[in-house]
Amino acid sequence: MIEHIPVLLEEVVRLLEAGETPDYIVDATLGLGGYSERFLREWVSCKVLGIDRDPMALEQAKQRLSGAVCEGRFVGRESNFRQLAEVLDDLGWGRPDAIVFDLGVSNLQISLSERGFSFQEDGPLDMRMGRNGQTASDLLNTLSQEELRRLFRDYGEEPHAGTIAKGIVAYRQYKGPIETTGDLVGVIRGILPAPLQRKMNRHPARRIFQALRIAVNDEIGSLRQGLEQAGETVKQTGCIVAVSYHSLEDRIVKHAFNEWETAGKGRRTPRKAIRPSDDELERNYKSRSAMLRVFRMADSVVLKGR
Ligand SMILES: C[S@@+](CC[C@H](N)C(=O)[O-])C[C@H]1O[C@@H](n2cnc3c(N)ncnc32)[C@H](O)[C@@H]1O
């Protein structure tokens, strides 16, 4: 079984603990169930609804959480969290005390080369978290040069978006479609001048892979909708927690929380994003980009004082 070391978990638990003892938490990005398992152990009468759009992750998490620790307090659902309101309605447990998003990909997705998320291993250029929709290869081989440029710039914040888009379209014309992660890495390495690649302090394909993954899974659209529904469905005494892994996601979270604050729905508190401690960074290098934000609804005991 593949391991995923949960990121900022202690901080998430401490933030939830600060409010009323939770009876019902939604883990909107169940992954391999690291967060859910901890919630179930920490609060022994709390129920957890785990949502993931990835059937493989859901299956593994269900197995992990089927033991005595859960005693029927865990339910897993395969869904996109953009359908959060519908899933909650269908389950009929009422309004949750907390809704938690731990965005991005899990180790399960990254480490299986056949899922196509990793630029470090060769596999088909798929990158779909769920079962349906266009693959990364579909996008890469059908979008125009301008569409690719915008995609790489907007979702990857790639400074060489134009050069790479141009090179990909030329490659497609002369050599045919790009179908594997290895092909794509090779094409990018062939496009960017060697001295530039040597100066980069990241893998030259990192941002392009990020951009494609975001587009394939419509991560930005899903996050906007998921947050909106979380704001409408969580208890008035509750909170929404989001861990994001790149500035694009974090901006959306911050923007949504600021809008709610302006509308008097509650408060962003603490004000600043929480980052992993040095200790966590040492234990788990993959946590280095994580940013945690929390929004407390207006009737939260944290805002009212106990
Ligand atoms: C970083 S992992 C979560 C890890 C989890 N907290 C743990 O400790 O095991 C993110 C998970 O969210 C899922 N995910 C991402 N976007 C989603 C969406 N829009 N709807 C549902 N699940 C999503 C991914 O499939 C992935 O399994």
The ligand as a Tripos MOL2 file, in Angstrom:
@<TRIPOS>MOLECULE
LIG
   27    29     1     0     0
SMALL
NO_CHARGES

@<TRIPOS>ATOM
      1 C1         -3.2310   15.9840   -1.0660 C.3       1 LIG1
      2 S1         -4.3410   14.6760   -1.3320 S.3       1 LIG1
      3 C2         -5.1670   14.5310    0.2230 C.3       1 LIG1
      4 C3         -4.4010   13.7300    1.2200 C.3       1 LIG1
      5 C4         -5.1480   13.4560    2.5040 C.3       1 LIG1
      6 N1         -5.3680   14.6600    3.2790 N.3       1 LIG1
      7 C5         -4.4060   12.4270    3.3610 C.2       1 LIG1
      8 O1         -3.9490   12.7920    4.4400 O.co2     1 LIG1
      9 O2         -4.2880   11.2660    2.9370 O.co2     1 LIG1
     10 C6         -5.5660   15.4200   -2.3220 C.3       1 LIG1
     11 C7         -6.6920   14.5010   -2.7490 C.3       1 LIG1
     12 O3         -7.7540   15.3410   -3.1740 O.3       1 LIG1
     13 C8         -8.3780   14.7860   -4.2880 C.3       1 LIG1
     14 N2         -9.0190   15.8690   -5.0250 N.ar      1 LIG1
     15 C9         -8.4100   16.8990   -5.6540 C.ar      1 LIG1
     16 N3         -9.3300   17.6940   -6.2140 N.ar      1 LIG1
     17 C10       -10.5410   17.1660   -5.9130 C.ar      1 LIG1
     18 C11       -11.8760   17.5530   -6.2010 C.ar      1 LIG1
     19 N4        -12.1510   18.6410   -6.9330 N.pl3     1 LIG1
     20 N5        -12.8810   16.7950   -5.7240 N.ar      1 LIG1
     21 C12       -12.6170   15.6900   -4.9770 C.ar      1 LIG1
     22 N6        -11.3830   15.2660   -4.6890 N.ar      1 LIG1
     23 C13       -10.3480   16.0010   -5.1460 C.ar      1 LIG1
     24 C14        -7.2750   14.0870   -5.0510 C.3       1 LIG1
     25 O4         -7.7910   13.0570   -5.8550 O.3       1 LIG1
     26 C15        -6.3720   13.5850   -3.9230 C.3       1 LIG1
     27 O5         -6.6770   12.2580   -3.6010 O.3       1 LIG1
@<TRIPOS>BOND
     1     1     2 1
     2     2     3 1
     3     2    10 1
     4     3     4 1
     5     4     5 1
     6     5     6 1
     7     5     7 1
     8     7     8 2
     9     7     9 1
    10    10    11 1
    11    11    12 1
    12    11    26 1
    13    12    13 1
    14    13    14 1
    15    13    24 1
    16    14    15 ar
    17    14    23 ar
    18    15    16 ar
    19    16    17 ar
    20    17    18 ar
    21    17    23 ar
    22    18    19 1
    23    18    20 ar
    24    20    21 ar
    25    21    22 ar
    26    22    23 ar
    27    24    25 1
    28    24    26 1
    29    26    27 1
@<TRIPOS>SUBSTRUCTURE
     1 LIG1         1 GROUP 0 **** ****
